[in-house]
Amino acid sequence: MKISDLLGLSFENLRRRKGRTILTIIGVVVGTCSIVVMVSLGIAMNVGFDEMIAGMGDLRKITVFNWGSKGEETKLDDTTIKALSEIPHVDIATPMYRSRYLNGTIESGKNGRYKIQDLSFIGVYPEALEKLQYTLESGRYFEKAASMKIGPKTKIPVVVGQYTGYNFVDSKKKKNNTRNKDDVDAAGNPVLPFVDVVNDKLTFVGRKQNTESKSISVGIDVVGVLTQNNEKGYETYGGVFMDLNTLRKLEQEYMKANKIKDPNYKSKGYDEVIVMVDDIGNVATVEKYITETMGFQANGMNSWRESMQKQAQSMQMVLGGLGAVSLFVAALSIANTMTMAIYERTREIGVMKVLGCELGKIRIMFLFEAAMIGFLGGVIGIAVSYGLSFALNYFGPMLASSGMGNFLPQYGSRISVIPIWLAAVGIVFSTIIGILAGLQPANRAVQISALEAIRHE
């Protein structure tokens, strides 16, 4: 008997026992659907964790602190930063330097009417903003500044956050002296800030510490404006970036004007350094090298991600195990169905053996029937799973907002996620379950005596 004949016979046998076959397939559908939907909840948790962490910052970014991994104080100086930048897979390593002593305002308008009071310059390497993926709304990034003399005629190139202009306060007014980016006028048009940071004249004026202090001022030239990005932090809203060396030079001039002395100023390292890795898959390796080989304390979003992934994987195993119970029950149903089929077709099996059909082909015929039940149940189960997943994602948030869906494990934008690989695994797994459930009945069919089978009523 040809394989095609066996396949046709198997289909015909399934069709003849239509009612029993449908009931068995329904059992496989329930089992497949249970395990796929349960696992999809765990996958959605993992996706939600990634969304949550991505909202807190770049997953490829590692922050290195000036404390050793064992708690001892270390030194984050330019030499260390160079060593960090030479680690394989590191795109850039740069300080995010906020001056320790610089104190002053950025002023604009006649007699410095408009001021930014709470000012914090951020010093970085010139190439850092682009490497750290700060997006420009307009203008350009600043370039490495040559050595300059600090004075009123000097213009320091800076890049500012998108809404830095709204940080200016009108010092001539006590009321209504600020403007917000969300403010609108009577006609519904946006209210512009007091100062156009790109086109108006800006000056940094150092605040005097005492009567003996000398005044210090320097021009500010806004060469670029960043697009606000909450994932990057407040800096993209109202920060002021400048070249690291220029900022330190300005700070030293301010210290000199105010007679601020710090004998360890030049030897002090940076408080923190940002390391950007080329790919998220290399973050763990780089972070391990920084902490274990170089001895620094480092913190990356990826370590949080790995911890959350382990939590999600544990949840997936628990949920998948619950779903697997249903599929196990379906497997018993397949085994029972195939056993009953063999009992009913004992005479038919005997005739096939007498006519010379090979035992292996008889076994294949019954295994194919069991596999078809598992396959059909898996395909239909996956279709139903996608329907349930859509329903959970569509109605779940509404139920949660009403307090009725608090049991749903939603950590991101979706409650259930069924990737293609999970659908494929679900179908393959249900088919394998069908084959395994049919092994014992198929072996029993092979062991039946031909003569006894023919005499069987």
C-alpha positions, 0 to 999 in steps of 0.5 A: 500500500502506498503512502498516499493510500494510507493518507487517504484512508486516514482522512476517510477514517477521520471523516467517518467518525466525524462527531468523535473527531470534532470533540477530540479536536475541540479538546486540543483547541482548548489546550492549545488556546490555553497554553498560547494565551497564558504564555502571551500574557508573560510575553506582554509583561516582558514587552511592557517592561521594555516600554517602561524602561525605555521611557526612563532612558536609553537601554544602551546607556550606562552611567559610571559613578566615581565610587568603586564597585566595592564602595571605595572612592575612585577617580573619574578623570580624563584618563579614565574616560579615555580608557572607557571609550576604548572598551570594545563596543563603546560608542562614546564615554563623556562626562555630564559635568555640572559645575560645582562653583559657577553661580549666575544668570543668563540675561537678555533684554534692556538692562538684563530685564529677562533672566534665567535664575536657576541656571545649570550648564552641562559640560560634555564632549562636543561629539557627545550630543550626537552620539547620545542621540539628542535630536536637533529641532534646529541649528547644529551641534557645537564644535570643539572650542578653541582656548578663549579668553572669558569676557563680555565680547566672548561668545560661547556656543551652546545647545539648549533645550527646546523650551529654554526660552520659557525659563526666562522671568521678567524681573520688572514684574511681580505678577505674571512674570513668567510664561509657559509653553502651554499658555495661549492668548485670547485668540487661542494662539500660543504665547511666545516666551519673553526671549527668542534664545536663537536671535536675541542677545544673551549674556551670562552674568556671574553672581557676586559672592561678596563685596570684594568679588569682581563682575564676570560676564560672557556672551552666549551663542545658541547654535542649536536647539534640541527636540524635547524628549522625556526619555532623555531627561529635562535637559531637552526641555530647558538645559544648556549644553556647552563644551566641557573644557569651555565650561571648566574655563568659565568656572575657573574664571568665576572662582578667580573673580570671587576668590574661591579657592579649592586646591584640589579643583584640578585634580578632582574627577567627575561625578559621573560619566555616561557610556553609550554602547553600540548595541543593547546586546553588548551592554551587559558585557561592557557593564561587567567589564567596567565594574569587575575589571575597572572597579567602578560602580556602574548602573545601566537600564539594561540591568533593570531590564534583565531583572524584569525579564527574569520575573517575566520568564518565571511568570511565563513558566507558571502560566504556560504550566497552567495551560499545559494541563489543558493540553495534557487532558487533550492528549488523553482525549486523543489517546482514548479516541485512537484506542476506540478507533483501533477497537472498532477497526480490528477486523479492518487491521486484520484484513490489511495484514493478510493482504500484505500491508507492512506493519510500519505503514499501519503504524504510520496510518494511525499516527497520521490520524493522531497527528492530524487531530493535533494539527487541526486542533493547533491551527484552530486553537491559534486562530482562537488565541489571536481572537482572545488576545485582541479582545484582551487588548481591546477590552482589558484597559476599559475593564481595568479603568472601571476596576473590573480588570485588576486581575489582568497583568498589564505592564505596558500598552498591551495585555497579550502579545502573540508573536509569530514564533509562538503561533508556530510553536503552538501548532508544532507542539499540538501536532507532536502531542497528537503523535505522542498520544497516538503512539501507544494505540498505533503500537497496539494496532501493529501487535494485533494477530491477523487471524484473531483480527479477522475473526473479530466481530 
